[in-house]
Amino acid sequence: MKTRPLGSTGLNVPVLGFGASSLGSVFREVSLADCVATVQAALEGGMNFIDVSPSYGETLAELRLGRALEGVPRESYLLATKIGSYSEPRGDYDFSKASTERSVEHSLKRLGVDYVDLIQCHDIEFADHDVILDETLPTLLELKKQGYVRHIGITGLPLKIYASILDRVEPGVVETILSFCHYELNDTSLGDLFPYFQEKGVGIINASPTGMGLLTQRGAPSWHPSTPAIKEGCRKAMEHCRAQGVDIVRLALQFACDDERIACTLVGSANPANIKANIEHLEAPRDPQLLAEVMEILVPIHNFNWTRGLPQHRDAILG
């Protein structure tokens, strides 16, 4: 699979990476055997950048990923996990020094590794950014010196959170950002920040290229936070693709992964068949005419969004 440099980290990552949240049974119950087979399919297909978090299934995703990686040569994959968010349903966030140290220690044990390639402050829209700057990042830098983490990043939904941190740290402290639902067929607002991230030397990881299910044949799940207008617009785009005999997921993955400014786009599943299908979508021929037609259908809802987090960190709502 094609790779790209991840900012100035020195890491080369596949354009399509594996998001391991599904291993925590966060969407449906899955077995350990399913998890192992899914991770194997991802690695065999070249998706050797794996992103996880202790909050996915309240540590279950990390535990199962650790089991799936048993016996796999450590140098054959790149592993990213997170700190700060521990139970999204309960709103359990803690970015303190003690919690950060404890979280990294426990994640390494669950994953069965001596280090992670990337540690990320998870969903910082729910954090006091002074705590991130004064406690979390200095703690992670110390863990980096000790060899437990190789690189440091930040993640979250609102786009305004990134400058709030990157403008207040020395260059090279925060090396990556992970954004989700902001670079997909219906929402390309993350692209406005690409020049800024390039100037900062920060690598871009893009997650949820299907908008957490919006751009799929099944459509958005019942819990999806988007508006009826967004759901309806994406449904029209999906039906247009289906009428042409094309799964809109194919278009969504190609669109996200073909942008050279994005180092890696993450997709998740606990079904090895889905992983193989995603790789096939990426390898399939491009259809610029169909892409143009879909983008035209999505014009009325382009960059319509939703937001979350502490009030001071929320983006303005469009649509």
C-alpha positions, 0 to 999 in steps of 0.5 A: 500500500502507498505510504506518506510521511507523517509530518516531521515525525520521520514515520511513513504511514499507509494512506489507509490505516486501521482504527481499532475502536470496533474491537471494543464492541462499541458498535456491536458485540464482537468476539476475540476471534473476529478481532484477531482475524480483522487485525490480521487482515489489516496488516496483510493488506498493508494497513500497518498503522493502528490507532486505538484508545483506552476509552474504546470499550473501556479498555477492551479494544486495547486488550483485544488488540494486544491479543491480536498482535501477539507474535507479530514483529513489533517493527512491522507495525506502527501503534498509536493510542491515547490518553485523557478520555476513558469512558465517553458515555460517562464523560470520564476525562482526566488530563492530569500528570498522574492520570497521564502517567498511569494511562500510558503505563496501563496501555502498554501492558494491555497492548503487550508492547514496550512503547507506542509510536504515537501517543495522543491527547484524546478529545481535547475539546473536553479539556482545560487547555491550560492543563494540557499545556502545563501538565499533559504535554510536559508529562508526555515529553518526559515519557518520550525521553524515557522511550515509552512513547515516540511521538505526541499528537492531539485529537478532537472534533472541533477545528478551533482546538488545534490552534489553541494548542499549536500556537502555544507550544514550541515547534515539534512538541505536538507532531500530529493531529487526528481529526474526524468527520471533517474531510469527507465528501460532504465536509472538507472544512479540515482542508482550510487548515492544511496550510497551517498544519504544514507551516507547523510541521504537523502530520494530519491523520483523518478519521471517519471518511464516511462520516461515522456512517453517513456515507454508507449504504446503510446510512447514519445510525440512530445515535448519529449527532448530525442534522436531518439535512445532512443525513438527507443530503448524504442519503441522496448521494448514496442513492445516486451511487447505488443507481450507478452500481457503486458503493459510496464507501468506495468514493469516500475512501478514494476521495480522502486517501487521494489527497496528498496532504493527508498522511493517513485516513483511518477506517474501522471494523471488526469484520475482516471482510470489511477490511478487505473490501475497504482495501479493494475500494482503494485499489479500484479505478477512479470515476471522476465523473461520478465523483463530480456528480456526487459532489454536486448533489452534496453542495447544499449541505457542504461543510454543514456540521455539528460540534461538541465539547466545552463551550469555549472549544466548540465550533460555530454551527453551519447548517 
